[in-house]
């Protein structure tokens, strides 16, 4: 649609992809639970998350202006990146931003300094958790990619899915605002979409059960996905499933399945 209409001024549409990923793990003892949390905290620290988000920024064709990152005690991390679709002269950059440094570090072939456009940002927060009375631990990643203008966060969808061990996913995409053509006509979408699933790689989608809950007239799209095949070895932390008796393996698999179903449907099951 961008090629068919001539806009008056800037594209004012804001497109936001909210991306929740859940990783499930069986950890029986308190030591195993703490080791799992420590492992997740190390694997997905703020430095690695920053690299992932910078990859997202590159895929959607945006530029980095400012990065804020933090690791938390006892666990978890957050990263926020302000991004831009267009470049501006260096003298117009806010001197308190670190855009010049990161632009050179991440995009070392670029000589221009980039600026932030309102409502263009990428954020990530991690939530590792366990309960002493439950042998199932989980790790949630909450990612928001919000863009203003022609760039679309949907282009980074497959990249994000591939960066994490995604057992259950909850994806939200919404378009806000409107833009006008030269004749003053308003446009509330600048691209065709009827499901987030249309933007997911077919091989990836085939591994999941997926359902949609969409509100088309409001440009709100929601997709939930749960992994179809549960390979027990992928869910045991520092445990070889061959060392467990068959009945225990079956019991653990049932509990993992129950945990995933509860997250998938958003309700406790008894």
N, C-alpha and C positions, 0 to 999 in steps of 0.2 A: 504494500500500500504506500510505502514511502516514495516509491518511484512514480506512482500514479498521481499523487496530489502535490501541489505546491503550497507549502506552509507559509503562513504569515508569521515571521519571527521565529522564535525558538520552539522546539517540540516540548510542550509542558507536561506530557504524560509521565507519571511516576509508576514504574513497574517494580514490584517487590516479590522476591522469592524467599519464603521462609522454609527452612530445611531442618527437620529434626531426625536424627539418626540414633538408633538404640542398638547397643552391642550387649549381648547376654553372656554370662559366664557362670559355670558351676564351681563354687569354691566352698568347701565344707568347713574347714577349720578356720579359727580366727586368724591364724598365721597366713593361710592361703588367701583369705579375703583381703588382708592388708597388703600381701604381696601383689595381688591382682590390681588393687588400687594404685600401688606404687608403680607397677608396670605401665598402666594406662597413663598415669601422670607423667611418666618419662617419655612414653611414645608420642603423646600428644601435648607436649609442653608448648609454651607460647611461641618459641622460636620456630618449631615445625608448623604450627598453626599459621604463623605469619607467612611462611613460604607457601602454604596451601592457598591462603587468601590472595597472595600476590599472583599465584598461578591463575586463580579465578579472574582477577583484574586483567591479566594479559589476555585470557581467552575471550572475554566480552569486549575487548578492544578499548579499555579505559586506561587511565594513568594514575599512578599513586601520588597523592599530595602529602598525606600525613599518616603516620602509624603510631598507635598506642597499644602496648601489650603488657600483660601482667600475669605472673604465676601466683597462685594463692596457696595459703597454708590453712588446713592440712592438704587440700588437693584442689585441682581445677585450674583453669586458665581462661583468659579472655584476650581477644585481639579486636581492635577497631581500626579500619582503614578508610580514610576519606579519599574518594576517587574523582576523576574528572574525565569528561569526554573530549574537551577541547584544551589546547595549549594557549598560554598567554605570555606576554613579555615578562622576563625575570623581575623587572622593577615593580610589577604589579602584585608580586607574591607577598603574602603576609610573612614578615621575617620571623615570627614566632613558630611557624610551621617548619617541619623537617622535610618538606618536599624536595628541596634541592639535593639533600643527602641521599634520600631513598631513590629519587629518580636516577641518580648516577649509579647507585649500588645495584638496583634491580634492572634498570634499562640502560646499561652502560654505553649503548650505542647512540642514545638520544642526547642531544645537546640542549634541548629546551627544558624549561622548568614548567611544571603543570600546576593547574589551579583547581580548586574544589567548586563543583556546581551543587547547588542546594539539593539535598535529599539523595545524593549519590554517595553511598558508603557500603562497606562490607564489614560484618561483625561475626564473631564466633565466641561462644561460651561453652565450656565443658562441665559436665556434672557426673563424676564417678560416685557411685553410692553402693552401700551394702547394709544389711541389717543383721544383728547378731543372732536372731532367731530364724534366719532364712538362709539357705545354702545357695540361693541364686543372687548374684551381684549383677549390676548393670552399669552401663556407661552411656550417657546421652550427650550428643553434640547438637547445639542449637546454632544454626547459621542463618543470617539474613543478608541478602544481596539486594540492595535498593538502588535503582538507577533512574536518572531523569534524562530524557532525550532519546536518541535512536538506539543506543546500546541496550541489549536485553540480557537479564540474568539467566534466562533459560538456556543460553548457549553453554553455560558452565555446568549444567545439570549432571551429565554423565561423568565429567571430571570429578565432581564432588562425591558422587556415589562410589567411585573407584578409590577414593582416598581413605575410606573408612571401612571397618568390618560392619556392614549394614545388615542387621537381622530384621529390624522393623524400621520403616521410614514413614514419616508424616510430612507431606509436602503441601505448601500453600503458595498460590500465585495470585496476585491481584493487581489490577491496573486502576490508578486513581487520576483524577483531573481530566482535562481535555486539552486539545490543541485545535487551532483553526487553520483553514486554508486561506488563500488570498482574498476569497470572496466572503470570509467571515463565518463559513459553515464550521460547526464544531465536530470533532472526531474524538470518540472515547476509547478507541483502540487504533493502533497503527500496524497491527499484524493479526493474522487469523489464528485462533486457538479455540478448541472445544474440550481439550483434556491435556493435563500435564503429561500423561502417558505418551502422547504423540511425540514428545521431545526426548524420550528415553530410548536408548539403544535397544533394539529388538532382542538381542541375546541376553542383555541384562534383565529386561522385563520378563523374559521367559522363566527366569529363576524365581520369580515372586508371584504370589497371589496379590492382586491389586483391585481396589474399588475406588470409585469417584463419588464425591459429593460436591456438585458444582451449582453455583447460582449465576447462570449465564447473563441475566439481565443486569446484574451488578458487577460483572467481570471479576467474579470470585471463583477460583478453581482449587479444589482440594483432592488430593490423592493419598491413599494409605496403601502401603506395601509390606508384605511379610514373606520372608524366605520360605520356599516350599519344602526344600530338603534339609533336614537336620542331621548333620554328620557329627556324632557324639564327640569325636576327637577334637573338633573345632571349638567345643564349649567347655572342655575340662582344663583347668589351669594346673599345669605341672602334674597331671595324672595321665597315665596310659590306660585307655579303656579296656585293653586286653587283660589288665591286672584285676579288673572288677568282675564279680560273678554276673551271669546273664540277667538275673532278676534285678540286681542293683542298676545295671546299665539301662534296663527298661524303665525303672522307676525314675532315674535321673532324666532320661529323655522325655518322659511324660511331664515332669515338673518344668523342664525348659520350655516345652511346647505350651504349657499352661501360662507361663510367664509371658511368652510372646503373644499369645492370644489375648491376654488381658490388656497388654499395651496396645495391640492392634485395634481392639474394639473399645478401649477406654473404659473398661468396667472390670470389677473383681468377679471372679468365677469361683463357685463353691462346689 
